[in-house]
Amino acid sequence: MAKGNRVRYSRWDGSQVGFDMDAGDIFGDLTDDLLYHGDLNAALRRMMQTGFETPDGQQMKGLRDMLDDLRRKRREALENNDLGGVYDDIARELRDVVETERDAIEELAREARESGDARRQELTDEVAAERNVALDLLSPDLAGMVRDLQNYDFTSSEAREQFEALVDKLREQLMQQYVDQMSGAVEGMTPEDMSRMKDMFAELNDMLAARQRGEEPDFDGFMERFGDFFPENPQNLDELLEVMARRMAAAQAMLNSMTPEQRAQLQSLSDQLLDDMDLRWQVDQLGQNLAQMFPDMNWDRSYDFSGQDPMNMADANQLLQELGDIDQLENLLRGASSPGALAEVDLDRARELLGDDAAKSLEQMAKLAKRLEESGLVENKEGRLELTPRGIRQLGQNALDELFSKMSLDKAGQHEIPRIGVGHERDYSTKPYEFGDAFNLDIGATVRNAIQRSGSGTPVQLTPEDFEVERTEHLVRSSTVLMIDLSLSMPMRDNFLPAKKVTMALHSLITSKYPRDYMGIVGFSESARELKPEELPEVSWDFVYGTNMQHGFQIARRLLSRQTGTKQIIMITDGEPTAHITQSGDVYFNYPPVRETVDATLREVNLCTRDGIKINTFMLDPTPHLQEFIGKLAQLNGGRVFFTTPENLGDYVLVDFMEQKKQMLRSRRAG
């Protein structure tokens, strides 16, 4: 595709059609996917695949729908038009080769079964399954199928011999070494026109040779002499060569797709036009050079036309170019691993093939990553996007905002989150500013201090000793470890995303509203591990069985031993303890839980109780066994138990945390 039509970015000047989604909107749409899968790049790819809705309600088309449209457009072209069929006899013989091979595979498997040798049967079944899968995945087009079978390890010598004979036959039918890309333009041409064409090909080859020597060819002079051959109006040599490559690849595809009779007719026409051996050599030379320069043009592709509408050579050549563009755009969209890759799309051609809406979607999707980078939410590290600390904070804030927006006033206890101050309660008195104080400046008191110091008059000159700040009362410090179940049952029961969202939201709440508090995070499945805040976005469930609460309590207790203030563990789980760490340090797992695991877990609960650590448990999909165990845990520890669902988990955890903070403050004031 012409490089001149690729996406380019320019400064906003008010005249462009607006891109309605800012970085915050994009990040908001990514939040759930990113929290669930823990992969920013994969989340962006899925967003590209499915599309997205702008804040004004406009639906941006996703790559999946665009690919479906391209496939439909190709299918309609092939089903409506007639090029005489694409080597029907070759296709039939290829199918015969495949059937012969499948019969041989089945015979080999049958012999292994009847041999009574279990090992032989096992190995044979594996080989048979592997080769049948390879046959199932053969490319649907003839050239691709031939290529796949050339790389296939045949079981049947008969099938291999059939295929080799067929390849020889196919080579004979594809002996065309050049493409008459000018056939539609040369009808009725004079000898002088033919001479100009030969000169044009010769000069093109000379320009390629000059470029290989490091020289700069005279492109402008070439276009002055031969520009009438190129209605595409290329702007430089690269675009000119790409135009020629597209034409020649399309003409080659037309040859590949013809019946022997149609191909013979075109061969006869070509012989009449290219009887000059120098012209033939120039065309051959250019074709070889372009095939090397543009290997992605898929020079060996062919199409299976099955319709009733006959096409002449000009129509066929135009349609084959369009099919080539469809293939190229489809490959680019299918292979786009990041939004930035879409900047390679020729938007004008995409608009012609898919319409204005799709072109607009492609243009906007190409800017997704750029907008996120410019906002400081993500950064590009060696071609891979990663969340910045700001992005991690924003992710937690998104989760927190969503959970609070879902809470009703009754569920939230009608307590709003005050935004004044950070981790403080206002005392409605002031004090002189000291280094380290929050800079909650009392303007009136500060100005009065300045006037008392320097006298009346304007302007009032302020100095640091004039600063008066609002006196605040520190909230009671608390230390929390959140234990999140990462066992396989969590995603299987759709509990993982709500639990991770609550984890991110609680971390955001504590770090923003209660910065003097401590929050640790422990993930547990077959074993447990501490999770750092910067790891949270990429945390996912473990592909193992086992719920090791004992190990989780051990790590949580160790983290809290280094902290002061009121201490608690918040545990979110959907399963009873089925694993523990033995005295030798190994993990022991059994389902259903055995007494040894339950006792080991409860011993750890007793140690937490001894250290003054409350364990508050939020149970998702509780089974009778889980309820029984948690009842014992609460009895030993004195913590609270909540039976909840994925839908209201966030309400329970956040509201309970805030209520506990308020009770702690009231208790301190009362004391």
QUIHU-V412245 format. One record per helix or strand of 2 or more residues. SS is the DSSP state (H for helix, E for strand). FROM is the first residue (numbers start at 1). TO is the last residue. Records with the same first field share a line. If there is no record, write none. Layout:
BEGIN
SS=FROM-TO  FROM-TO
END
This chain:
BEGIN
H=3-5  23-37  40-50  63-80  88-115  118-136  142-150  157-173  191-212  219-229  237-256  260-273  277-293  295-297  313-335  339-344  347-354  356-365  368-375  389-406  443-454  464-466  488-492  496-513  533-538  549-561  595-610  624-637  649-670
E=52-53  59-60  81-82  309-310  378-381  384-387  424-432  468-474  478-485  518-524  528-531  566-573  579-581  587-589  613-620  641-644
END
